Amino acid sequence: MLKTKIAVLVSGGGTNLQALIDAQKDGVLRSGEIVLVISGVEGAYALTRAENAGIPTAVCSRRDSVSQEAFEASICRELEGACAELIVLAGFMSILSEDFTRKYENRIINIHPSLIPSFCGKGFYGLRVHEAALDYGVKVTGATVHFVNEIPDGGEIILQKAVEVLPGDTPEELQRRVMEQAEWVLLPKAAELVSAKIAAGKGE
């Protein structure tokens, strides 16, 4: 079976990217192959992780683009150049437009550090999600992988995993536990599920 070509979009340290790279190496991600890593930030450590794994990289910065349209056009050029068939948002901090998400309908997945529909949508990212969970007093949180559409965190859910909130947790401690117990497990599994479906369709 032909493997699905995956592009991973990042903005920071790339821990979720590393989980995907490790899953590919270990055979968990076997129906897809990471062919490109695009960072929205120059100098993001995720680029170093990609280079260490021998994966081509590119930088497409919203800050350096004259408009959202130009920013997304630069991403599209990179995706098309790599013949990417699945886009994985792994800590990508830019919101993508309806035009972009519609162009790649059911071909973009994202990891969010809560159990959607809790603590999600515009403004909920990074530590803010975990701060909100602790402020609300929930006893269980987790992570969600979902398809991306024009509504932030509004696409169809693919996988979820719950993580216990412990007494005395700080946002940083909770963030780390959610990453270790949920995000780094779920994202490779979801990438494999979607990659397998795309790859099977290519053989029809």
C-alpha positions as CSV (number, residue, x, y, z in Angstrom):
1,M,0.0,0.0,0.0
2,L,1.2,3.5,-0.8
3,K,1.9,5.6,2.2
4,T,0.0,8.8,2.9
5,K,2.3,11.8,2.7
6,I,2.1,13.9,5.9
7,A,3.0,17.5,6.5
8,V,3.2,18.6,10.1
9,L,2.7,22.3,11.0
10,V,4.4,23.6,14.1
11,S,5.2,26.8,16.0
12,G,7.3,25.8,19.0
13,G,9.3,23.1,20.7
14,G,7.8,20.3,18.7
15,T,7.1,17.7,21.4
16,N,4.0,16.4,19.5
17,L,6.1,16.4,16.3
18,Q,8.7,14.2,18.2
19,A,5.9,11.9,19.2
20,L,5.0,11.5,15.5
21,I,8.6,11.0,14.5
22,D,9.0,8.3,17.2
23,A,5.8,6.6,16.2
24,Q,6.9,6.5,12.6
25,K,10.2,5.0,13.7
26,D,8.5,2.4,16.0
27,G,5.9,1.4,13.4
28,V,2.9,2.9,15.2
29,L,2.6,5.3,12.3
30,R,3.0,2.9,9.4
31,S,0.4,4.0,6.8
32,G,1.8,7.5,6.6
33,E,5.2,9.2,6.2
34,I,6.2,12.7,7.4
35,V,7.5,14.4,4.2
36,L,7.6,18.0,5.4
37,V,7.6,20.1,8.6
38,I,6.4,23.7,8.3
39,S,7.0,26.1,11.1
40,G,5.1,29.4,11.5
41,V,8.0,30.7,13.6
42,E,11.6,31.2,12.5
43,G,14.0,29.3,14.7
44,A,11.4,27.0,16.4
45,Y,13.1,24.0,18.0
46,A,10.6,21.8,16.1
47,L,12.6,22.5,13.0
48,T,15.7,21.1,14.7
49,R,13.8,18.0,15.6
50,A,12.7,17.6,12.0
51,E,16.2,18.1,10.6
52,N,17.6,15.6,13.1
53,A,15.2,13.1,11.7
54,G,16.1,13.9,8.1
55,I,12.7,15.5,7.3
56,P,12.6,18.5,5.0
57,T,11.5,21.8,6.6
58,A,10.1,25.2,5.6
59,V,9.2,28.4,7.5
60,C,6.0,30.2,6.6
61,S,5.6,33.2,8.9
62,R,2.3,35.1,9.4
63,R,4.3,38.0,10.8
64,D,6.3,38.3,7.6
65,S,3.3,37.9,5.3
66,V,1.4,41.0,4.0
67,S,-1.9,39.2,4.6
68,Q,-3.6,36.0,5.8
69,E,-4.1,35.1,2.1
70,A,-0.4,35.5,1.3
71,F,0.5,33.5,4.5
72,E,-1.8,30.7,3.5
73,A,-0.6,30.8,-0.1
74,S,2.9,30.3,1.1
75,I,1.8,27.2,3.1
76,C,-0.1,25.8,0.1
77,R,3.0,26.2,-2.1
78,E,5.0,24.1,0.4
79,L,2.3,21.5,0.8
80,E,1.9,21.1,-3.0
81,G,5.6,20.9,-3.5
82,A,5.8,18.0,-1.1
83,C,2.6,16.4,-2.5
84,A,1.2,16.4,1.1
85,E,-2.1,14.5,1.5
86,L,-2.6,15.0,5.3
87,I,-1.8,18.0,7.4
88,V,-1.2,17.5,11.1
89,L,-1.3,20.6,13.3
90,A,1.0,20.0,16.2
91,G,1.2,23.1,18.3
92,F,0.6,25.4,15.2
93,M,-0.4,28.7,16.7
94,S,-2.1,30.4,13.7
95,I,-5.8,30.1,12.9
96,L,-6.4,29.0,9.3
97,S,-9.2,30.5,7.2
98,E,-12.3,28.9,6.0
99,D,-10.9,29.0,2.5
100,F,-7.9,27.0,3.6
101,T,-9.7,24.5,5.7
102,R,-12.3,23.9,3.0
103,K,-9.6,23.3,0.4
104,Y,-8.2,20.5,2.6
105,E,-11.5,19.3,4.0
106,N,-11.1,16.1,6.1
107,R,-7.3,16.3,5.5
108,I,-6.3,18.5,8.5
109,I,-6.2,17.2,12.0
110,N,-5.3,19.0,15.2
111,I,-4.5,18.0,18.8
112,H,-6.1,20.1,21.5
113,P,-5.2,19.7,25.3
114,S,-8.7,19.3,26.7
115,L,-11.8,17.1,26.3
116,I,-13.7,19.0,23.6
117,P,-16.2,20.7,24.0
118,S,-14.7,21.8,27.3
119,F,-12.0,24.6,27.4
120,C,-11.8,25.0,23.6
121,G,-12.3,27.5,20.9
122,K,-10.9,31.0,20.3
123,G,-8.3,32.0,23.0
124,F,-7.9,28.5,24.5
125,Y,-4.4,27.3,23.7
126,G,-1.3,26.3,25.6
127,L,-1.3,26.9,29.4
128,R,-4.5,28.9,29.2
129,V,-6.4,25.6,28.7
130,H,-5.0,24.0,31.8
131,E,-5.4,27.2,33.8
132,A,-9.1,27.2,32.9
133,A,-9.5,23.6,33.8
134,L,-8.0,24.1,37.2
135,D,-10.0,27.3,37.8
136,Y,-13.2,25.5,37.0
137,G,-12.3,22.6,39.3
138,V,-12.7,19.7,36.9
139,K,-11.5,16.3,38.2
140,V,-10.8,15.0,34.7
141,T,-9.3,16.6,31.7
142,G,-7.5,15.2,28.7
143,A,-6.8,15.7,25.0
144,T,-8.7,15.5,21.8
145,V,-7.7,15.0,18.2
146,H,-10.2,16.4,15.7
147,F,-10.6,17.3,12.1
148,V,-10.1,21.0,11.4
149,N,-12.8,23.2,9.9
150,E,-13.5,27.0,9.9
151,I,-14.5,26.9,13.6
152,P,-11.6,26.8,16.1
153,D,-11.7,23.3,17.7
154,G,-15.1,22.8,16.0
155,G,-14.4,19.9,13.6
156,E,-15.4,16.2,14.0
157,I,-13.7,14.4,16.9
158,I,-11.4,11.5,16.0
159,L,-10.0,10.4,19.3
160,Q,-10.1,11.5,23.0
161,K,-8.3,10.4,26.1
162,A,-9.0,11.4,29.7
163,V,-6.3,12.4,32.2
164,E,-6.9,12.7,35.9
165,V,-6.5,16.1,37.6
166,L,-4.6,15.7,40.8
167,P,-4.9,17.8,44.0
168,G,-2.4,20.6,44.1
169,D,-1.7,20.5,40.3
170,T,-0.2,23.6,38.8
171,P,-1.1,24.4,35.2
172,E,2.5,23.4,34.2
173,E,2.2,20.0,36.0
174,L,-1.2,19.3,34.4
175,Q,0.1,20.4,31.0
176,R,3.0,17.9,31.2
177,R,0.7,15.0,32.4
178,V,-1.8,15.7,29.6
179,M,1.0,15.7,27.0
180,E,2.6,12.5,28.3
181,Q,-0.5,10.5,29.0
182,A,-2.8,11.8,26.2
183,E,-1.3,14.0,23.5
184,W,1.8,11.9,22.6
185,V,-0.4,8.8,22.5
186,L,-3.4,10.1,20.7
187,L,-1.8,12.1,17.9
188,P,0.2,9.3,16.4
189,K,-2.9,7.0,16.7
190,A,-5.1,9.5,14.9
191,A,-2.5,10.2,12.2
192,E,-2.3,6.5,11.6
193,L,-6.1,6.1,11.4
194,V,-6.5,8.9,8.9
195,S,-3.4,8.0,6.9
196,A,-4.7,4.4,6.6
197,K,-8.0,5.7,5.3
198,I,-6.4,8.0,2.7
199,A,-3.9,5.3,1.6
200,A,-6.7,2.8,1.2
201,G,-8.6,5.2,-1.0
202,K,-5.5,5.6,-3.3
203,G,-5.6,1.9,-3.9
204,E,-9.2,1.8,-5.1
